[in-house]
Amino acid sequence: MTDLADAPLSPPDRALVDFALALTRTPGEMRREHVDALRAQGFDDTAIHDAVQATALFNYFNRLADGLGIDPEPDW
């Protein structure tokens, strides 16, 4: 749960996680190859669009919470 490198993920799930991490960590470096890796695992345009939207939304929410000092899960 805390170590994605060793998580037992299927190849499509691994590709999706790698894509989301790249989009999160280095958004300005996204290239066609990132999308091609998803396509190679069977993702279509709708699924790729959904992955981008979900990743962007969670990044937005996290930055909003961090910027405002909100701790949505104080028990964690």
PDB file of N, CA, C and O in Angstrom:
ATOM      1  N   MET A   1       0.810  -1.191   0.000  1.00  0.00           N
ATOM      2  CA  MET A   1       0.000   0.000   0.000  1.00  0.00           C
ATOM      3  C   MET A   1       0.859   1.263   0.000  1.00  0.00           C
ATOM      4  O   MET A   1       0.427   2.304  -0.495  1.00  0.00           O
ATOM      5  N   THR A   2       2.058   1.180   0.545  1.00  0.00           N
ATOM      6  CA  THR A   2       2.900   2.363   0.603  1.00  0.00           C
ATOM      7  C   THR A   2       4.098   2.296  -0.334  1.00  0.00           C
ATOM      8  O   THR A   2       4.799   3.293  -0.508  1.00  0.00           O
ATOM      9  N   ASP A   3       4.344   1.146  -0.936  1.00  0.00           N
ATOM     10  CA  ASP A   3       5.491   0.994  -1.822  1.00  0.00           C
ATOM     11  C   ASP A   3       5.017   0.532  -3.195  1.00  0.00           C
ATOM     12  O   ASP A   3       4.890  -0.665  -3.453  1.00  0.00           O
ATOM     13  N   LEU A   4       4.760   1.489  -4.063  1.00  0.00           N
ATOM     14  CA  LEU A   4       4.236   1.162  -5.388  1.00  0.00           C
ATOM     15  C   LEU A   4       5.215   0.347  -6.226  1.00  0.00           C
ATOM     16  O   LEU A   4       4.802  -0.432  -7.085  1.00  0.00           O
ATOM     17  N   ALA A   5       6.495   0.523  -5.981  1.00  0.00           N
ATOM     18  CA  ALA A   5       7.483  -0.205  -6.773  1.00  0.00           C
ATOM     19  C   ALA A   5       7.356  -1.707  -6.599  1.00  0.00           C
ATOM     20  O   ALA A   5       7.623  -2.466  -7.531  1.00  0.00           O
ATOM     21  N   ASP A   6       6.951  -2.139  -5.419  1.00  0.00           N
ATOM     22  CA  ASP A   6       6.830  -3.573  -5.141  1.00  0.00           C
ATOM     23  C   ASP A   6       5.391  -4.067  -5.118  1.00  0.00           C
ATOM     24  O   ASP A   6       5.144  -5.233  -4.809  1.00  0.00           O
ATOM     25  N   ALA A   7       4.454  -3.210  -5.436  1.00  0.00           N
ATOM     26  CA  ALA A   7       3.042  -3.605  -5.399  1.00  0.00           C
ATOM     27  C   ALA A   7       2.763  -4.640  -6.486  1.00  0.00           C
ATOM     28  O   ALA A   7       3.237  -4.495  -7.613  1.00  0.00           O
ATOM     29  N   PRO A   8       2.002  -5.678  -6.160  1.00  0.00           N
ATOM     30  CA  PRO A   8       1.679  -6.719  -7.144  1.00  0.00           C
ATOM     31  C   PRO A   8       0.540  -6.269  -8.065  1.00  0.00           C
ATOM     32  O   PRO A   8      -0.614  -6.658  -7.884  1.00  0.00           O
ATOM     33  N   LEU A   9       0.888  -5.447  -9.049  1.00  0.00           N
ATOM     34  CA  LEU A   9      -0.106  -4.901  -9.970  1.00  0.00           C
ATOM     35  C   LEU A   9      -0.058  -5.622 -11.305  1.00  0.00           C
ATOM     36  O   LEU A   9       0.997  -6.089 -11.734  1.00  0.00           O
ATOM     37  N   SER A  10      -1.200  -5.709 -11.952  1.00  0.00           N
ATOM     38  CA  SER A  10      -1.247  -6.245 -13.308  1.00  0.00           C
ATOM     39  C   SER A  10      -0.554  -5.244 -14.236  1.00  0.00           C
ATOM     40  O   SER A  10      -0.412  -4.075 -13.878  1.00  0.00           O
ATOM     41  N   PRO A  11      -0.125  -5.681 -15.409  1.00  0.00           N
ATOM     42  CA  PRO A  11       0.511  -4.745 -16.345  1.00  0.00           C
ATOM     43  C   PRO A  11      -0.357  -3.519 -16.677  1.00  0.00           C
ATOM     44  O   PRO A  11       0.178  -2.411 -16.724  1.00  0.00           O
ATOM     45  N   PRO A  12      -1.672  -3.668 -16.908  1.00  0.00           N
ATOM     46  CA  PRO A  12      -2.467  -2.462 -17.157  1.00  0.00           C
ATOM     47  C   PRO A  12      -2.514  -1.523 -15.946  1.00  0.00           C
ATOM     48  O   PRO A  12      -2.430  -0.304 -16.098  1.00  0.00           O
ATOM     49  N   ASP A  13      -2.647  -2.091 -14.759  1.00  0.00           N
ATOM     50  CA  ASP A  13      -2.667  -1.257 -13.555  1.00  0.00           C
ATOM     51  C   ASP A  13      -1.324  -0.569 -13.336  1.00  0.00           C
ATOM     52  O   ASP A  13      -1.280   0.597 -12.943  1.00  0.00           O
ATOM     53  N   ARG A  14      -0.235  -1.279 -13.588  1.00  0.00           N
ATOM     54  CA  ARG A  14       1.106  -0.690 -13.462  1.00  0.00           C
ATOM     55  C   ARG A  14       1.259   0.476 -14.437  1.00  0.00           C
ATOM     56  O   ARG A  14       1.783   1.528 -14.069  1.00  0.00           O
ATOM     57  N   ALA A  15       0.806   0.294 -15.674  1.00  0.00           N
ATOM     58  CA  ALA A  15       0.898   1.371 -16.668  1.00  0.00           C
ATOM     59  C   ALA A  15       0.084   2.588 -16.225  1.00  0.00           C
ATOM     60  O   ALA A  15       0.518   3.726 -16.404  1.00  0.00           O
ATOM     61  N   LEU A  16      -1.079   2.351 -15.655  1.00  0.00           N
ATOM     62  CA  LEU A  16      -1.937   3.444 -15.198  1.00  0.00           C
ATOM     63  C   LEU A  16      -1.293   4.191 -14.029  1.00  0.00           C
ATOM     64  O   LEU A  16      -1.307   5.421 -13.994  1.00  0.00           O
ATOM     65  N   VAL A  17      -0.736   3.457 -13.085  1.00  0.00           N
ATOM     66  CA  VAL A  17      -0.058   4.088 -11.951  1.00  0.00           C
ATOM     67  C   VAL A  17       1.152   4.880 -12.432  1.00  0.00           C
ATOM     68  O   VAL A  17       1.362   6.012 -11.995  1.00  0.00           O
ATOM     69  N   ASP A  18       1.936   4.308 -13.310  1.00  0.00           N
ATOM     70  CA  ASP A  18       3.108   5.010 -13.835  1.00  0.00           C
ATOM     71  C   ASP A  18       2.699   6.297 -14.548  1.00  0.00           C
ATOM     72  O   ASP A  18       3.355   7.330 -14.407  1.00  0.00           O
ATOM     73  N   PHE A  19       1.617   6.228 -15.311  1.00  0.00           N
ATOM     74  CA  PHE A  19       1.110   7.411 -16.017  1.00  0.00           C
ATOM     75  C   PHE A  19       0.691   8.485 -15.013  1.00  0.00           C
ATOM     76  O   PHE A  19       1.066   9.649 -15.153  1.00  0.00           O
ATOM     77  N   ALA A  20      -0.081   8.097 -14.010  1.00  0.00           N
ATOM     78  CA  ALA A  20      -0.563   9.059 -13.017  1.00  0.00           C
ATOM     79  C   ALA A  20       0.602   9.674 -12.230  1.00  0.00           C
ATOM     80  O   ALA A  20       0.585  10.868 -11.934  1.00  0.00           O
ATOM     81  N   LEU A  21       1.596   8.875 -11.898  1.00  0.00           N
ATOM     82  CA  LEU A  21       2.760   9.404 -11.198  1.00  0.00           C
ATOM     83  C   LEU A  21       3.525  10.398 -12.056  1.00  0.00           C
ATOM     84  O   LEU A  21       3.943  11.448 -11.568  1.00  0.00           O
ATOM     85  N   ALA A  22       3.710  10.075 -13.324  1.00  0.00           N
ATOM     86  CA  ALA A  22       4.408  11.000 -14.220  1.00  0.00           C
ATOM     87  C   ALA A  22       3.634  12.302 -14.360  1.00  0.00           C
ATOM     88  O   ALA A  22       4.222  13.382 -14.321  1.00  0.00           O
ATOM     89  N   LEU A  23       2.330  12.208 -14.522  1.00  0.00           N
ATOM     90  CA  LEU A  23       1.505  13.402 -14.669  1.00  0.00           C
ATOM     91  C   LEU A  23       1.530  14.242 -13.397  1.00  0.00           C
ATOM     92  O   LEU A  23       1.471  15.470 -13.460  1.00  0.00           O
ATOM     93  N   THR A  24       1.615  13.592 -12.262  1.00  0.00           N
ATOM     94  CA  THR A  24       1.654  14.284 -10.977  1.00  0.00           C
ATOM     95  C   THR A  24       3.014  14.919 -10.718  1.00  0.00           C
ATOM     96  O   THR A  24       3.099  16.083 -10.328  1.00  0.00           O
ATOM     97  N   ARG A  25       4.057  14.164 -10.932  1.00  0.00           N
ATOM     98  CA  ARG A  25       5.405  14.610 -10.557  1.00  0.00           C
ATOM     99  C   ARG A  25       6.058  15.531 -11.586  1.00  0.00           C
ATOM    100  O   ARG A  25       6.746  16.485 -11.224  1.00  0.00           O
ATOM    101  N   THR A  26       5.841  15.244 -12.863  1.00  0.00           N
ATOM    102  CA  THR A  26       6.511  16.023 -13.915  1.00  0.00           C
ATOM    103  C   THR A  26       5.534  16.307 -15.063  1.00  0.00           C
ATOM    104  O   THR A  26       5.739  15.829 -16.179  1.00  0.00           O
ATOM    105  N   PRO A  27       4.490  17.070 -14.800  1.00  0.00           N
ATOM    106  CA  PRO A  27       3.460  17.280 -15.825  1.00  0.00           C
ATOM    107  C   PRO A  27       3.990  17.914 -17.106  1.00  0.00           C
ATOM    108  O   PRO A  27       3.482  17.625 -18.190  1.00  0.00           O
ATOM    109  N   GLY A  28       4.989  18.763 -17.003  1.00  0.00           N
ATOM    110  CA  GLY A  28       5.538  19.414 -18.188  1.00  0.00           C
ATOM    111  C   GLY A  28       6.353  18.496 -19.078  1.00  0.00           C
ATOM    112  O   GLY A  28       6.731  18.870 -20.188  1.00  0.00           O
ATOM    113  N   GLU A  29       6.623  17.293 -18.591  1.00  0.00           N
ATOM    114  CA  GLU A  29       7.423  16.334 -19.352  1.00  0.00           C
ATOM    115  C   GLU A  29       6.587  15.213 -19.968  1.00  0.00           C
ATOM    116  O   GLU A  29       7.133  14.240 -20.488  1.00  0.00           O
ATOM    117  N   MET A  30       5.274  15.351 -19.906  1.00  0.00           N
ATOM    118  CA  MET A  30       4.411  14.328 -20.501  1.00  0.00           C
ATOM    119  C   MET A  30       4.599  14.327 -22.016  1.00  0.00           C
ATOM    120  O   MET A  30       4.644  15.376 -22.657  1.00  0.00           O
ATOM    121  N   ARG A  31       4.706  13.132 -22.560  1.00  0.00           N
ATOM    122  CA  ARG A  31       4.929  12.957 -24.001  1.00  0.00           C
ATOM    123  C   ARG A  31       4.003  11.868 -24.529  1.00  0.00           C
ATOM    124  O   ARG A  31       3.337  11.165 -23.769  1.00  0.00           O
ATOM    125  N   ARG A  32       3.983  11.754 -25.826  1.00  0.00           N
ATOM    126  CA  ARG A  32       3.168  10.737 -26.487  1.00  0.00           C
ATOM    127  C   ARG A  32       3.485   9.340 -25.959  1.00  0.00           C
ATOM    128  O   ARG A  32       2.604   8.483 -25.891  1.00  0.00           O
ATOM    129  N   GLU A  33       4.728   9.117 -25.591  1.00  0.00           N
ATOM    130  CA  GLU A  33       5.133   7.804 -25.097  1.00  0.00           C
ATOM    131  C   GLU A  33       4.350   7.401 -23.843  1.00  0.00           C
ATOM    132  O   GLU A  33       4.088   6.218 -23.628  1.00  0.00           O
ATOM    133  N   HIS A  34       3.984   8.371 -23.029  1.00  0.00           N
ATOM    134  CA  HIS A  34       3.197   8.066 -21.833  1.00  0.00           C
ATOM    135  C   HIS A  34       1.822   7.523 -22.229  1.00  0.00           C
ATOM    136  O   HIS A  34       1.334   6.555 -21.647  1.00  0.00           O
ATOM    137  N   VAL A  35       1.219   8.146 -23.205  1.00  0.00           N
ATOM    138  CA  VAL A  35      -0.085   7.698 -23.694  1.00  0.00           C
ATOM    139  C   VAL A  35       0.064   6.368 -24.422  1.00  0.00           C
ATOM    140  O   VAL A  35      -0.775   5.478 -24.280  1.00  0.00           O
ATOM    141  N   ASP A  36       1.123   6.236 -25.191  1.00  0.00           N
ATOM    142  CA  ASP A  36       1.352   4.984 -25.917  1.00  0.00           C
ATOM    143  C   ASP A  36       1.479   3.797 -24.964  1.00  0.00           C
ATOM    144  O   ASP A  36       1.043   2.691 -25.284  1.00  0.00           O
ATOM    145  N   ALA A  37       2.076   4.025 -23.794  1.00  0.00           N
ATOM    146  CA  ALA A  37       2.207   2.940 -22.817  1.00  0.00           C
ATOM    147  C   ALA A  37       0.832   2.482 -22.332  1.00  0.00           C
ATOM    148  O   ALA A  37       0.620   1.293 -22.095  1.00  0.00           O
ATOM    149  N   LEU A  38      -0.099   3.423 -22.184  1.00  0.00           N
ATOM    150  CA  LEU A  38      -1.459   3.043 -21.799  1.00  0.00           C
ATOM    151  C   LEU A  38      -2.156   2.315 -22.944  1.00  0.00           C
ATOM    152  O   LEU A  38      -2.818   1.299 -22.729  1.00  0.00           O
ATOM    153  N   ARG A  39      -2.007   2.829 -24.144  1.00  0.00           N
ATOM    154  CA  ARG A  39      -2.633   2.180 -25.307  1.00  0.00           C
ATOM    155  C   ARG A  39      -2.139   0.740 -25.468  1.00  0.00           C
ATOM    156  O   ARG A  39      -2.908  -0.152 -25.824  1.00  0.00           O
ATOM    157  N   ALA A  40      -0.858   0.526 -25.204  1.00  0.00           N
ATOM    158  CA  ALA A  40      -0.289  -0.818 -25.329  1.00  0.00           C
ATOM    159  C   ALA A  40      -0.923  -1.790 -24.335  1.00  0.00           C
ATOM    160  O   ALA A  40      -0.872  -3.004 -24.532  1.00  0.00           O
ATOM    161  N   GLN A  41      -1.516  -1.258 -23.272  1.00  0.00           N
ATOM    162  CA  GLN A  41      -2.176  -2.096 -22.273  1.00  0.00           C
ATOM    163  C   GLN A  41      -3.694  -2.136 -22.459  1.00  0.00           C
ATOM    164  O   GLN A  41      -4.419  -2.645 -21.604  1.00  0.00           O
ATOM    165  N   GLY A  42      -4.169  -1.592 -23.589  1.00  0.00           N
ATOM    166  CA  GLY A  42      -5.586  -1.710 -23.914  1.00  0.00           C
ATOM    167  C   GLY A  42      -6.451  -0.519 -23.564  1.00  0.00           C
ATOM    168  O   GLY A  42      -7.669  -0.579 -23.732  1.00  0.00           O
ATOM    169  N   PHE A  43      -5.862   0.556 -23.085  1.00  0.00           N
ATOM    170  CA  PHE A  43      -6.643   1.744 -22.749  1.00  0.00           C
ATOM    171  C   PHE A  43      -7.042   2.485 -24.023  1.00  0.00           C
ATOM    172  O   PHE A  43      -6.220   2.678 -24.919  1.00  0.00           O
ATOM    173  N   ASP A  44      -8.304   2.896 -24.099  1.00  0.00           N
ATOM    174  CA  ASP A  44      -8.769   3.667 -25.255  1.00  0.00           C
ATOM    175  C   ASP A  44      -8.798   5.154 -24.890  1.00  0.00           C
ATOM    176  O   ASP A  44      -8.432   5.537 -23.779  1.00  0.00           O
ATOM    177  N   ASP A  45      -9.238   5.984 -25.839  1.00  0.00           N
ATOM    178  CA  ASP A  45      -9.249   7.425 -25.621  1.00  0.00           C
ATOM    179  C   ASP A  45     -10.062   7.829 -24.398  1.00  0.00           C
ATOM    180  O   ASP A  45      -9.647   8.707 -23.643  1.00  0.00           O
ATOM    181  N   THR A  46     -11.206   7.203 -24.197  1.00  0.00           N
ATOM    182  CA  THR A  46     -12.059   7.542 -23.059  1.00  0.00           C
ATOM    183  C   THR A  46     -11.369   7.200 -21.744  1.00  0.00           C
ATOM    184  O   THR A  46     -11.402   7.995 -20.804  1.00  0.00           O
ATOM    185  N   ALA A  47     -10.753   6.044 -21.667  1.00  0.00           N
ATOM    186  CA  ALA A  47     -10.068   5.631 -20.441  1.00  0.00           C
ATOM    187  C   ALA A  47      -8.872   6.539 -20.146  1.00  0.00           C
ATOM    188  O   ALA A  47      -8.618   6.885 -18.992  1.00  0.00           O
ATOM    189  N   ILE A  48      -8.149   6.918 -21.185  1.00  0.00           N
ATOM    190  CA  ILE A  48      -6.999   7.819 -21.006  1.00  0.00           C
ATOM    191  C   ILE A  48      -7.488   9.190 -20.541  1.00  0.00           C
ATOM    192  O   ILE A  48      -6.901   9.794 -19.642  1.00  0.00           O
ATOM    193  N   HIS A  49      -8.547   9.667 -21.149  1.00  0.00           N
ATOM    194  CA  HIS A  49      -9.138  10.947 -20.740  1.00  0.00           C
ATOM    195  C   HIS A  49      -9.555  10.877 -19.270  1.00  0.00           C
ATOM    196  O   HIS A  49      -9.282  11.799 -18.501  1.00  0.00           O
ATOM    197  N   ASP A  50     -10.209   9.798 -18.885  1.00  0.00           N
ATOM    198  CA  ASP A  50     -10.635   9.630 -17.493  1.00  0.00           C
ATOM    199  C   ASP A  50      -9.436   9.602 -16.544  1.00  0.00           C
ATOM    200  O   ASP A  50      -9.489  10.173 -15.455  1.00  0.00           O
ATOM    201  N   ALA A  51      -8.369   8.942 -16.956  1.00  0.00           N
ATOM    202  CA  ALA A  51      -7.166   8.877 -16.121  1.00  0.00           C
ATOM    203  C   ALA A  51      -6.567  10.267 -15.914  1.00  0.00           C
ATOM    204  O   ALA A  51      -6.161  10.617 -14.806  1.00  0.00           O
ATOM    205  N   VAL A  52      -6.516  11.046 -16.977  1.00  0.00           N
ATOM    206  CA  VAL A  52      -5.993  12.411 -16.865  1.00  0.00           C
ATOM    207  C   VAL A  52      -6.891  13.253 -15.966  1.00  0.00           C
ATOM    208  O   VAL A  52      -6.405  13.981 -15.101  1.00  0.00           O
ATOM    209  N   GLN A  53      -8.197  13.152 -16.173  1.00  0.00           N
ATOM    210  CA  GLN A  53      -9.131  13.940 -15.364  1.00  0.00           C
ATOM    211  C   GLN A  53      -9.043  13.570 -13.883  1.00  0.00           C
ATOM    212  O   GLN A  53      -8.995  14.454 -13.027  1.00  0.00           O
ATOM    213  N   ALA A  54      -9.020  12.282 -13.577  1.00  0.00           N
ATOM    214  CA  ALA A  54      -8.964  11.846 -12.185  1.00  0.00           C
ATOM    215  C   ALA A  54      -7.647  12.269 -11.530  1.00  0.00           C
ATOM    216  O   ALA A  54      -7.637  12.736 -10.391  1.00  0.00           O
ATOM    217  N   THR A  55      -6.551  12.107 -12.247  1.00  0.00           N
ATOM    218  CA  THR A  55      -5.246  12.504 -11.712  1.00  0.00           C
ATOM    219  C   THR A  55      -5.211  14.004 -11.458  1.00  0.00           C
ATOM    220  O   THR A  55      -4.765  14.447 -10.400  1.00  0.00           O
ATOM    221  N   ALA A  56      -5.676  14.779 -12.415  1.00  0.00           N
ATOM    222  CA  ALA A  56      -5.680  16.236 -12.273  1.00  0.00           C
ATOM    223  C   ALA A  56      -6.579  16.675 -11.118  1.00  0.00           C
ATOM    224  O   ALA A  56      -6.219  17.576 -10.361  1.00  0.00           O
ATOM    225  N   LEU A  57      -7.730  16.052 -10.980  1.00  0.00           N
ATOM    226  CA  LEU A  57      -8.659  16.425  -9.921  1.00  0.00           C
ATOM    227  C   LEU A  57      -8.060  16.152  -8.538  1.00  0.00           C
ATOM    228  O   LEU A  57      -8.135  16.999  -7.648  1.00  0.00           O
ATOM    229  N   PHE A  58      -7.469  14.978  -8.363  1.00  0.00           N
ATOM    230  CA  PHE A  58      -6.864  14.673  -7.072  1.00  0.00           C
ATOM    231  C   PHE A  58      -5.678  15.595  -6.789  1.00  0.00           C
ATOM    232  O   PHE A  58      -5.473  16.008  -5.647  1.00  0.00           O
ATOM    233  N   ASN A  59      -4.901  15.918  -7.817  1.00  0.00           N
ATOM    234  CA  ASN A  59      -3.801  16.858  -7.621  1.00  0.00           C
ATOM    235  C   ASN A  59      -4.330  18.232  -7.223  1.00  0.00           C
ATOM    236  O   ASN A  59      -3.763  18.885  -6.347  1.00  0.00           O
ATOM    237  N   TYR A  60      -5.396  18.667  -7.851  1.00  0.00           N
ATOM    238  CA  TYR A  60      -6.010  19.948  -7.509  1.00  0.00           C
ATOM    239  C   TYR A  60      -6.485  19.948  -6.053  1.00  0.00           C
ATOM    240  O   TYR A  60      -6.180  20.867  -5.293  1.00  0.00           O
ATOM    241  N   PHE A  61      -7.224  18.921  -5.679  1.00  0.00           N
ATOM    242  CA  PHE A  61      -7.730  18.849  -4.308  1.00  0.00           C
ATOM    243  C   PHE A  61      -6.588  18.845  -3.289  1.00  0.00           C
ATOM    244  O   PHE A  61      -6.667  19.525  -2.266  1.00  0.00           O
ATOM    245  N   ASN A  62      -5.532  18.084  -3.564  1.00  0.00           N
ATOM    246  CA  ASN A  62      -4.401  18.023  -2.641  1.00  0.00           C
ATOM    247  C   ASN A  62      -3.702  19.374  -2.516  1.00  0.00           C
ATOM    248  O   ASN A  62      -3.332  19.776  -1.413  1.00  0.00           O
ATOM    249  N   ARG A  63      -3.519  20.068  -3.615  1.00  0.00           N
ATOM    250  CA  ARG A  63      -2.862  21.369  -3.565  1.00  0.00           C
ATOM    251  C   ARG A  63      -3.740  22.411  -2.879  1.00  0.00           C
ATOM    252  O   ARG A  63      -3.243  23.284  -2.168  1.00  0.00           O
ATOM    253  N   LEU A  64      -5.030  22.312  -3.096  1.00  0.00           N
ATOM    254  CA  LEU A  64      -5.961  23.202  -2.417  1.00  0.00           C
ATOM    255  C   LEU A  64      -5.896  22.977  -0.905  1.00  0.00           C
ATOM    256  O   LEU A  64      -5.788  23.930  -0.134  1.00  0.00           O
ATOM    257  N   ALA A  65      -5.962  21.739  -0.498  1.00  0.00           N
ATOM    258  CA  ALA A  65      -5.896  21.419   0.929  1.00  0.00           C
ATOM    259  C   ALA A  65      -4.550  21.831   1.519  1.00  0.00           C
ATOM    260  O   ALA A  65      -4.502  22.407   2.606  1.00  0.00           O
ATOM    261  N   ASP A  66      -3.454  21.541   0.810  1.00  0.00           N
ATOM    262  CA  ASP A  66      -2.130  21.918   1.305  1.00  0.00           C
ATOM    263  C   ASP A  66      -1.996  23.438   1.407  1.00  0.00           C
ATOM    264  O   ASP A  66      -1.470  23.955   2.392  1.00  0.00           O
ATOM    265  N   GLY A  67      -2.468  24.136   0.399  1.00  0.00           N
ATOM    266  CA  GLY A  67      -2.361  25.592   0.372  1.00  0.00           C
ATOM    267  C   GLY A  67      -3.170  26.276   1.460  1.00  0.00           C
ATOM    268  O   GLY A  67      -2.789  27.342   1.945  1.00  0.00           O
ATOM    269  N   LEU A  68      -4.272  25.676   1.842  1.00  0.00           N
ATOM    270  CA  LEU A  68      -5.131  26.252   2.862  1.00  0.00           C
ATOM    271  C   LEU A  68      -4.886  25.655   4.245  1.00  0.00           C
ATOM    272  O   LEU A  68      -5.523  26.050   5.222  1.00  0.00           O
ATOM    273  N   GLY A  69      -3.969  24.710   4.319  1.00  0.00           N
ATOM    274  CA  GLY A  69      -3.662  24.092   5.603  1.00  0.00           C
ATOM    275  C   GLY A  69      -4.765  23.188   6.113  1.00  0.00           C
ATOM    276  O   GLY A  69      -4.923  23.012   7.321  1.00  0.00           O
ATOM    277  N   ILE A  70      -5.523  22.619   5.201  1.00  0.00           N
ATOM    278  CA  ILE A  70      -6.626  21.741   5.582  1.00  0.00           C
ATOM    279  C   ILE A  70      -6.093  20.329   5.766  1.00  0.00           C
ATOM    280  O   ILE A  70      -5.360  19.819   4.919  1.00  0.00           O
ATOM    281  N   ASP A  71      -6.462  19.703   6.870  1.00  0.00           N
ATOM    282  CA  ASP A  71      -6.121  18.307   7.109  1.00  0.00           C
ATOM    283  C   ASP A  71      -7.415  17.521   7.096  1.00  0.00           C
ATOM    284  O   ASP A  71      -8.068  17.391   8.132  1.00  0.00           O
ATOM    285  N   PRO A  72      -7.806  16.985   5.922  1.00  0.00           N
ATOM    286  CA  PRO A  72      -9.104  16.332   5.824  1.00  0.00           C
ATOM    287  C   PRO A  72      -9.220  15.028   6.619  1.00  0.00           C
ATOM    288  O   PRO A  72     -10.324  14.557   6.890  1.00  0.00           O
ATOM    289  N   GLU A  73      -8.090  14.457   6.985  1.00  0.00           N
ATOM    290  CA  GLU A  73      -8.095  13.193   7.727  1.00  0.00           C
ATOM    291  C   GLU A  73      -7.202  13.340   8.947  1.00  0.00           C
ATOM    292  O   GLU A  73      -6.106  12.779   8.963  1.00  0.00           O
ATOM    293  N   PRO A  74      -7.630  14.075   9.972  1.00  0.00           N
ATOM    294  CA  PRO A  74      -6.750  14.328  11.120  1.00  0.00           C
ATOM    295  C   PRO A  74      -6.337  13.066  11.879  1.00  0.00           C
ATOM    296  O   PRO A  74      -5.339  13.092  12.599  1.00  0.00           O
ATOM    297  N   ASP A  75      -7.065  11.981  11.740  1.00  0.00           N
ATOM    298  CA  ASP A  75      -6.726  10.744  12.454  1.00  0.00           C
ATOM    299  C   ASP A  75      -5.638   9.927  11.762  1.00  0.00           C
ATOM    300  O   ASP A  75      -5.158   8.946  12.330  1.00  0.00           O
ATOM    301  N   TRP A  76      -5.241  10.309  10.556  1.00  0.00           N
ATOM    302  CA  TRP A  76      -4.246   9.514   9.812  1.00  0.00           C
ATOM    303  C   TRP A  76      -2.878   9.747  10.361  1.00  0.00           C
ATOM    304  O   TRP A  76      -1.908   9.170   9.870  1.00  0.00           O
TER     305      TRP A  76
END
